[in-house]
Amino acid sequence: MSARDSKNPSWNDQFKSTNQRDFNLQVIISVVFGLSAFLSFCVLRPKWTSLYHARKKQSGAASRLPELPKSLFGWIPVLLRINEAEVLASAGLDAYAFLSFFRYAVKFLSVTLFFSLTIILPVNYKFTGELPYPPINATAPFIAPTFLFEDDTKRPKKPKIEKDDSYLWMYVAFAYFFTGVAIYLLVRETTNIIRIRQAYLGSQATITDRTLRLSGIPSEMRSEEAIKHFIEDLQIGKVDSVMLCKNWKALDELMAKRMTCLRKLEESWASYLGHHHSMRHSRRTHRQGNGIDGDEESGALLSRSEMEQAHATPADRPRPTHTIRYGPLKLYGRKVDAIDYFEEKLRVMDEKIHALRSTEFKPTPLAFVTMESTAASQMAVQAILSPKPGELLASLAPPPADVVWKNTYISRNIRMARSWSIMIFIGFLTILWAAIVAPLAGLLSIEVIDKVLPGLAQALEDHEIIRSLVQTGLPTLLFSLLALAVPYLYDWLANQQGMTSQGDVEMSVISKNFFFIFFNLFIVFTIWGSATTFYDFWQDLRDIFRDTAGIAYAVAKALEQLSPFYVNLIVLQGLGLLPFRLLEFGSVALYPFYLIAAKTPRDYAELSQPPIFSYGFYLPQTMLIFIICVVYSVLPASWMITLFGLVYFLIGGFIYKYQLLYAMEHRQHSTGRAWPMICNRIITGLILFQVAMTGILALRGALTASVFLAPLLAGTIWFTVYFQRTYVPLMRFIALKSIDRASSPQLPTPPESAWDRDTDYGQDVDTSRDTGLRYINPSLVRPLETLWIRKPGHGRPEHSQT
């Protein structure tokens, strides 16, 4: 004990005392924040329908959902009554699988909470005399291995040894039982998703289902005819069409430059015509003309229909100018009429685009082959087509609207180089995050605060409320903010890897963000949080490597010490921050800035688009919360962690259900591909739970009981292999037996718009089931964008190209 500690016997931190006041303060703060966000949403929802009902207004699939009452709380029972079949029909299998995880977690945590309250808690109280409330270090005393202490001054002088440790076999029994429950529910939920997926996809014949992505095409086969003959010679079916990807880089770049030029032209016209005044006048006229009360949408976000009907009026002002730079280092410049300049530049670009579209481009080793039947496509993607490694690899094709065409002509070497570079960069980021997370862990200990900032610890000790906020609220808040901000970086990195579909990008975002939040904010935080000083950390690490059994001991020791932090984290996330997702606080906060920056009708129209729901941002943190609940499910304080974990998933399932159905747009491109990733993370949590229980039993001297967990760990690993071989393929492919069979009477017939994965979101394209959207680069066929401005004297918007 340090000298300061000896002078202050009350000096303690979350690792050394049970402070009910800290816990209660965290709950109160979280409830106040969450309740204020929820009530704000209830008030704003009927007023800002263009934001909070955006998907219901603009999505054909969501139009069949029931209308929500405009009363303060009347919408809640309506949303709760929407069943799984309606969710599936209106939001698709991606949303269904996402919400299935919440249902799975609620079922599992309900079971664990029941047994925690009825058996685990009473038995622990009987044998240890402890009644853990709140769960701050509420774990039974244990005998720590001597190697965990550097010297005799750190070793407990008289560790408390239970006279009767037979109750520890209860941990073994519940480890087996909870693992069995988790696996049973997992298999049951997976079987249900597979049944629905096979029934729906097998009964369809969209162009996506009939198309395969063929990569590694040798140079002698890079033509549509050669590819068609090769596939048909395999005698698996007839080929309907072949889209050989080519190097369209010059055309795509020119299209992007044209769009930039078009926006500048629109800004010039808007500046000349006084478009801001015209937009406001158009909104008032449009509302009054349709008999809408001016107060009903007071302060509401601009809707798309209002943008499209807005028009500019002539204004008595000079025409805008544009400065052309020229000469050495662009030092000289002269001003020209901006409208004339950009109109002429746009005309030249249009001519170049028309010329490029008729040009022959260099073929690439990638093609999209559309078969005449779904069965033929499925047989191709489930087979090996060529005896040469890396040649003629068939895989499932993404929907046409989901293809990232600019990445189709990137060579495999460049794509591999990007992938490895980003992996190395993420490795460096991992070290950086560890350096950032370490100070967060230090905030949990008054001793560490005192060593870094002398005097601050004493000030915190003198002010209980401030100390509680710093030790309890600040680390969890910083943890949550870091988990919220970093995924944007990983999303950008995933988009730089050169993947050819947005579905692959989103799966990569989920994987990267989960790695960050699990490793950097769980494993690393647990390691740093268990060490009061850096020296102790390196000393413990050295001892762990000296004795392999120390891994389990270290995990158990750290988890027991950090239980208060994870309770506070779940409380903050579930009660405090989740309701802010319902409020869409980010969109609301940034809207005034976007509105100020908007200059043209196109800018205002983009403001009315619903926000995109990205599974890569929301799913990783949810999986981490579940893993924490699993790991702590048998500990004496498990009932509190399980209780707030259950509350988290109940609230989260409700909030995300509303967003997926009514508020936010989401691309239905992966047909539930995230579910196998969820399953893998659940199994990872079970393995970590079993390792932790092994260490905890060993720490408490029950070595025989800890050995009995070895078969459970081996069985879980075996189940992982079995699950990957048996269930995962059915989540990737369509079984041949499922194709073209009659729809099951137990399943609802989905509306066409819900399961048409060929829809090009945000574009007016033909998405009918007869023609579908073909696999072709939009730059080759898309009509050139027109000018969203009505010039003076024109009754219709001016078009830059007919």
N, C-alpha and C positions, 0 to 999 in steps of 0.2 A: 504494500500500500504506500502511495506517495505521501510526502509530508503534508501536502494540501488536503489529501483525503483524510489524514489523521486529524487534522484540525476541523474538518467538516464531516462529522460522522453521517450527517444526513445527505451528503453528496452522493448522488446515485444517478443512474440513467435507466433507459428502458431495459437494459440487460440485467439489471440488478434489483429491481423493485417492481412492485405491483402498484401502479398509479392509476386508480380508477378515475381520477379527475382528468388526466390526459385523454383517456379513452372517451369519456363522456363529452369532453370538449370537441374531440374530433367528430363524434356523431352529430352533435348540435350544429357545428359549422357545416358539415356535409348536408344535413337535412335542410338547413336554411338556404344554402346555395341551390340545391336541387329543387326544393319546393318553389323558390322564387322563379327559377327557369321554367318549371312546369306551368305555374300559374300565368307567367308571361306568355307562354305559348298558347294557353287556352284563350287568353284575351286577344292575341294577335291573329290566331288561326282564321277566324271568319273574316277578318279585315284584309289580310295579306294572302288571299287565295292564290294569287299568281305565283307565290313562292311555296306555300304550305299545301296547296292542292295542284301543284304544277303537273305532276304525272297524270292525275285523274283528268285534267283538262286536255292534255296533249297526246296521251297514249290511247290508241284504240283498244288495247287489251284491258286497260284500267277503266275504260268507260262503262263496263258492265258491273263494276263494283257498286255497292250501295252508296247513296249520297249520305254524307255525314251532316247531322244537325248543326245549326249555327249556335246552339246554346253552349254555355261554358263547359259543361261536362257531359252533355248528351251524346257526344261522338264516341265516348269511351265504350259503352256497351255495344254499340254498333260495330266497332272495330273488333271487339272481343268475340262477337258472334260469327265473324268471317272464318269459315272452316278451312282445313288444309286443301280441300279440292278447289276452293275458290282461289286460294293463294297460288296453287299450281297453275290454274287456268289463266290467271291474270298476270302473274309475275314470272312464271317459268320455273324450270328445274333448278337454276342457280340459286334463286331466292328461296325456293323450297328446301334445298339442301342446307343453306345457311341457317334458316330458322329451325331446321331439324336438329341442328347442333344445340340450340337453346332448349328444345324439348328434351333432348337426350340428357343435357346437364341437369335440368330440373328434376327429371325422374331419378337420376343417380344421386343427386344431393338430397332429395327427399328421403331416400332410403338411408343414406349415411346419417342424416340429421336425426332420424327416428331412433336408430340404434345408438347414436352418440348420447342422446338424452336419456334413453331408457336403460342402457347397459353400461357403456363405457364410462360415462360420468359418475354414476353411483358406485361402480366397482372401484374406480380410482379413489373416490372419496372414502370408501370403507377401508382401503388398505394404506392410503397415504395421508388421509385427513385433510386433503386439499380440495377446495371447491373453486375451480378456476373461473372467477369473474372479477374483472374482465380478463381476457386471456393474455395477460401480460406476464410472460415468463411462467405461465401456469402449467408447469410440467413437473412430474414427479421427480424427486431427488435421484441422482444417479451416481454411480461410481465411475469417475473418469480415468482412462488409462494414463499411466504416469508419463508416457512419451509426449502427451499433449502439453506438458508443462516444462518450461525451460529449466527451472531449478526448484529447490524445496520451498522457496518463498511463495511460489505460485501454486503449489500443490495443496489441496485441502488437507488441513491437519487431521480432522476427524470426520471423514465423510459419513453421511447417514446411510446405513445399510438396512434395507427392509428386513424385518424378521421373517416375513413370509412373502416371497416374491413369486409365488405360484400364479398370482393374478396377471403376471406378464405374459403367460400363455394366451391370455385373452387377445393380446396384440397379434399373435400369430394367427389365431382363429379368424379375427376380423380382417387381417391382411388377405387371407385366402378368400373370405366371404366377399369383401368389397371388390377384389379383383374379379371374382366370378360374376358379380352383379354388373360391373363395368363391361366385361366382355360379352355377357349375355345381351345387355341392352345395345351394345355396339353392333353385334351380329344381327339383332332384330331390326334395328333402324337401317342398317346397310341393306339387308334383304328387302325391306320395304322400298327403299330408294331404287334398288336394282329392278324390282318388279315394275315400278312406275316408269322408270327410264326405258326399259326394254319394251313395255307395252306402247308407250307413246312413240318412241323413235322407230320401232319396228313397223308401226302402222302408217308411217309417212314415207314419202318419196320425194323430198325436196332435193334441190340440186346439191345442197351440202351433203346430204346422206349418200348421194351417188358419186361423189367426187373424192379422189385421193390426191395427195400431194406426193409427187415423185421427184426425189432429189438424187444428186450424184449421177446425172445423165452424162454418159461419155460423149465426146465431141462428135463422133460419127453418127450419133442418134439425135442430135439437136435439131429436129424438125418435127412438125406436127404429124406428118405422114409416117415417119419412122417410129415415133412413139406409139402411134395408133396400131401399126402392124405388130410391134413387139408385144403390146398388151393383149391383142386379139389372138396372137399365136400361142399365148399361154392357155387359151381355151377356158377362160373363166367367165367370159361374157363379151358382149359387143361394146365398143367405145362410142359414146355419143358425140363428144367433142374433146379437143385438146387445146389448152392454153399454155403455150411455151413462153415462159417469162424471158424478157429481153432487157437489154441495158437501156432503159428509158430515162436515165439520169438527166440528160440534157433537156428533155421534154418536161420532166417533173420540176426541174429547177426553173425553167421558163414559166411554167404555170404558177409557181410560187411568186416569182417576180411580178407577173401580171396581176396577181391578187393584191400585192403591195401597191402597185401603181394604181389599181382601181380604187383602193381605199383612199389614197392621197387625192385622187380626182374627186371622190365623194366629199372629202373634207374641204376641198377648195370650193366646190359648189355650195356646201352647207355654210361655209364662212361668208360667201358672197350673198346668199339668199337669206341669211339670218335664221338658220334652221332651228336653233334652240327655242326661239319664240314660237316658231311654227309648230314644233313638237308639243309644247305646252298647250297651245290653242287647239291643236288637233285632239288632244286627250279630252279636253273639256267638251268639245263639240261631239265627239264620239260617244261619251257617256250620256250626255243629255239627249242625243238623237235616239238612243236605245232605251230611254226611260229608266236609266240607272240613277239611283239617288247619289248625289255627290258625296254624301257623308259615308256611304256604304264602303267605298274603296278609299276612304281618306287615308292618305299616306301609303297607299298600296304600291307595290312594285309594278312597273310597266308590263302589260301583257303583250304577247306577240301580235294579236289582232290590232292593237292600238298602234304598234310600230308600222305595220304594213299599210295602214290607212293614213298615216301621217304624210304630209307633203310640205314642200318648201314654197314660200311665196317670195316674189321679187322684193328686194330691199334697196333703198337708195344709199348705196355704199360703193366704194371703189372695188374693182376686181382684185382678187388676191394675186400676189406675185410669188415667184419661186426663184431662188438664187442658183445659177449654174456655175459650178466651180471648174476652172481650167488652168492650164499653165503648169509650171514646175511646182510640185507638192501642192497643187490645187490652191495656190496662193491668190489667184485672181478670180474674180467672179462678176457676174452681171445678172440683173433681175429681168425676168420674163414673165409674161402672163401665165399664171399657174394652171388655169383651166385649159388654155390652148396647148400648153406644154405637155400636160399629162394626157390630154386627149390624143395628141399626135403620137406620143410614146405608146399609148395603149393600142392605137391602130397598127403601129409597126410590130408590136408584139403579137397581135392577132394574126398578122400575115406570116410571121415566123412559125407560130404554132400550127397553122394550117399546113405549112410546108413540111414541118417536122412530122406531123401525123401521117403523112404519106411516104415517109422515109423508112427504109429497112434498117432495123436495129440489130445489134449483135446478140445472138441467143445466149442464154445462161444455162447452167445445169439443173434448173428447176422448172417444173411444169405442173399444171393442174389438169388431171385427166378425169373427165366426167363419163361415167359408165351409163348404160341404159337401164341398169337395175341396181338397187341398193345391195343385193346379195353379192353381185360381182365386185362391187367396190369393197365390201367387207372381207371377201375372200382375199382380195389383193393386199389389203393392209395387214392382214393377219398371217401373211405368208412371206417367205424369203424369195425374192424374184431373181436375184443374180448370185452366182457362185463367187463373185469377186467381192472382197471386203470394201465397204463404203460405196458401192456402186448400185444404182437403181433401188434406192430405199423408198418404200411406200409407207406413208403414214396418213392419218386422218386429216382431211382438209378442213381448214376453218371456214366459216361462212364468208361469202365474197365480200361483204361489207366489213369484215373483221381483218382482212388481209392488209398488212403494212407493205404497200407496193414498193416503197422506196428501199426496202430491205430485201426484196426478191432478187435484185441484181447485184447484191453484195456477194463476193466470192466466199467460199467456205473458209479459206485461210484467213481472210480479213475478219469474218465472223468469229472464228476461233480465237484470233488474236485479241479481239475486243472482249470476248468472254473471259479469257485468262487475265487480261489487264484489269478488268473490273473485279475479278476475284482477288487479285493481289491487292488492289486498292481497298477492297473491303477488309482484307487482312490488316492493312495499316490502320484503317478506321477502327477496327476492333481494339487495337492498342490504345488509340486515342480515346475511345469511349471508356475504356478501363481507367484511364487517367482522370476522366471527368466524373465517373461514378464513384471513385474513391473518396473525394471530398463529401459527396452525398452520404456515404456510409459513415463518415466521420461525424456528421451532424447528429447521429444517433447517440453519440457518447459525449458526456460532459467532460470526461478526462481528455479526450482528443481535442475538443474545443479549447480547453484551458491551455494545452500545450502549444496550439497554433496561435491563439489569440489570448494571451494572459489577461486575466481580469474579466473577460467576457463571461466565462463560466460562472464566476461569483455573482455577476449582475443577473444572469439568468436564474441562478438559484434563489436570488432575493425576490424575483418577480415570477410567481408560479405560472400565471397565465401566459406570459411571454415565453417562458421556458417550455411550456406545453406546446405552444404554437411552433417554436423553433425545432424542438425535438420530434414532435408528433406530426404536425401538419406540413412543415416546410419540406422535409425529405420526400414525403409521399407526393406533394404537389410538384416538386422539381422532377421527380421520377416520372410523373404523369405527363408533364410538359415535354420532357425529353422524348418520351415514347410517342408523343403526338407530333413533334416537329421532325424527327429523324426520318420517318417513313417517306416524307416528300423527297429527301435526298436519294433514298433507295429506289423510289419510283422513277426518278430521273435516270439513275444508273441502269435500271432494268430496261428502260427505253433506248439506251445507247448500245445494248448488246447485239442488236441487229436481228432480233427475232421477227419472223415473217407473219405473225398474227398477234392481235391484241389479247387474245385469250392466253397465249403463251407468256406474254408480258405480264399479265395480271397474276398468273400462277407464280412467275418469278418474283413479283412484288410480295406476294404472300410469303413465299419461302424466305426471301431476304429479310423482310421485316420481322418474321418470327424468329429467325436466327439472331437478329439484333436484340429483340426484346427478351428472348429466352436466355441467350448466352451473356450478353452484356448487362442486362438489367435484372437477371435472376442469378445465374451462376456466379458471375464476377461480383455482383453486389453482395451475394451471400458470403463469398470468400473474404471480401474487404470488411463487410459488416461484422464478421466473427473475430476480427483482429482489432484490438484497441490502438495499436501502433503499427507503423510499417515494419518495424523490426520484428514484432511478434508475428506478423504475416509471413515474412520470409523465413522465420524460424520454424513456424508451423509447416510451411511448404517443404522445408528441408527434411523435417521429421516424417512427413507424409511419404516423400519419395524414398526414405530410408526403410519404411515399413509399408508394404502394399495394403495391409489391413487398415492403415491410417486413413485411407480414402473414405471408407464408410464411417469411421469415427468422426472425421472432420465434417462430413456432410451432416451427420446427426447433430453434432455440436452446434454448427452454424444454424441449422434449421430451428433448433430449439431456442437459440438466442434471438433469432430474427422473427419469431412468431408475432410479436406485437406490431412490427413494421408491416407485415403482410396483412394483418387484420385491418390496420389503419388504411392500407392501400385499397383493399376491397371495399371498405366503407366509403372512402372518398370517391372511388370509381363508380360504385353502384348507386349511392345516394346523392352524391354531389355533382359528378361530371356527366353521367349518362343523360340526365334530362336536358343538358345543353346541346346534345346531339339532336334531340327533338326540336329544340328551338332553332337549330341551324345557325348558331351564334356567329360562326365564321362568315357565312354568306350575308347575314344581316349587317355585321360590322363593316364588311368591305363594300357593301352596296353603295353607300354615299360616295366613296372614292371612285368607283367605277362609273357612277352616274355623272360625277363632275367631269371625268375624263371623256365621256361619250360626246361625240361630235356629229355623227351621221345617223340616219335611220338604221343602218346596219348595226352600228354600235348599240343603239337602243334595243334592237331586236335581240341581240345576243344577251342583253341583260335579262330578258324574259325567259331565257332557256332554263329548264330545271337543272339543279346541280346533279352531278353524276355520283352515283353510289359506287364506291370502289371497295370491293371485298378485301383488297390488299391492305387497306388502311384500318379496317374495323375488325377483321377476323383474327390477326395475330395476337392482339392484346386480350381478346376474349378467350383464346386458347390458353394463354398464360394464366389467366385468372382460374380457369378450370384445373390446370395442372397444379396450381398452388393448393386448391381445395382438395385435390386427390392426395397430394403429398401429406397434408396435415389431417387426413380424414380419420386417423386412428389415435392421434395424440390426445392427451387429456383435455386440451383446449379445443379439440376438433369441433365441438358443437357450435362454438361462436364463429369460427371460420366458415364452417359449413352453412350456418344460418345466414350470414351476410353474403356468402357465395350464392345461396339459393335466391336471396333477394336480388342480387345483381342480375342473375339470369332471368328472373321473372320480369324485372323492369326492362332489361335489355331486349328480351324477346318482344315485349309490347312496343317499345320504341322503334326497333328496326322493322317490325311488321308494318307500322304506320308509314315509315319512310319508304320502304320497298313498294308498298301498294299505292300510296297517295302522293308522296312528296318528291321523291328523287328518281331520276332515270337511271337505268342500269342495263347494260348490254347483255342480252341472253346468248352468249357466244360459247360457253363451255359445257353446257348441259350437265351441270353438277360435277365437274371435274375437281372441284375443291374438296369434295367429301373424302376421297382417299387421303388427301393431305391432312384433313381433320382427324381421321382415324389413326394415321401414323403418329400425330402429336399426342393423341389420347394414350396410345400404347407407350410412347416415350414417358408420359407422366406416370403411368403404372410402374414402369421399370424404375424410375427415379424414386417413387414411393416405396417400392420393395427394398431398394438399396438403403434408403433412409431408415426404414424400419429395422433392417438388419443392424445398422450402426447403432440405433437407439437401444435396441435390446442388448447389444454388446456393451454399450456404455453403462447400462444398468446391471451388468454382471450376469445376464441371462444368456450365456454363450450357447447353451444347448438349444434354447428357443430360437436364437438367431440362425443357427445352422439349419433348422427346419424350414426356413424361408428360401433356402437354396433351390429346392425343387420348384417352388412357385416362380422364381425368377427364370429358371430354365424353361418351364412350361410357357411363360409369357413370351419368351423369345421364340419358342417353337410356334406359338400361335401367330406371331408376327409373320413368319415365313409362310405359314399355311394361309393366312389372310391375303398376303400379297399374291400368291399363286391362284387362289380360288375366287376371291371376291373382286379384287382390283381389275382384272381383265374385263369383267362384266360392267365396270364403271367406265371403261374406255371404248369398248366395241359394242356393236349390236350383234347379238347372237343370231345365227342363221335361222334358227327355229322361230325366232320372234318376228322375222321379217314377213310382211304382207299378211299377217294373220289378223283375224277379226279382233277388234278392240274388246278388251275385257269389259263385261257389264259392270264389274266392280269399280271401274275407273270412270271419271267424268270425261266427256268428250270436250277437248279444249277448243276454244275459239281459234280460228285460223291465225289471227294476229299474235296469239301467245306463243305458238310453236313454230312460226315462220322465222327460222334463224337466219334467213337470207335477207332480212330487212336491212336496208342501208339507212341508219338512223340519221335524221336531220336532212335528208335529201328526198326530193320528189322523184322517185323511181318506181318502175313497175315491179311490184313484189307479189304478183299473183302466182298461185301455185302452178298454173299452166306454163307460164313463160319463165318465171323466176328471174333472179338477178344473175347474169352470167359472170364467169370469172374473166375479167378484163380490167386492165388498168384504167381507172376513170379519166386519167389525163388524155387517153386516146379517143374517148367517145363523149365525155361529158360536155354539154353545152357551155360555152364560155359565160362566165358570170356577167350579169347586166348591171347597169348603174341604178342604184336605189335612190334616185333623185328625180323629181319632176321639174324639168326646166320650165322657165316662163313661157307660156303660150302652148304647152303640151298638156293634153288631157290625160295622158298615160305616162307612166315612168319611162324615162329615156333608156333605151337599150343600146349597149355598145356593140351588139352583134345580134342579128336576127336568126 
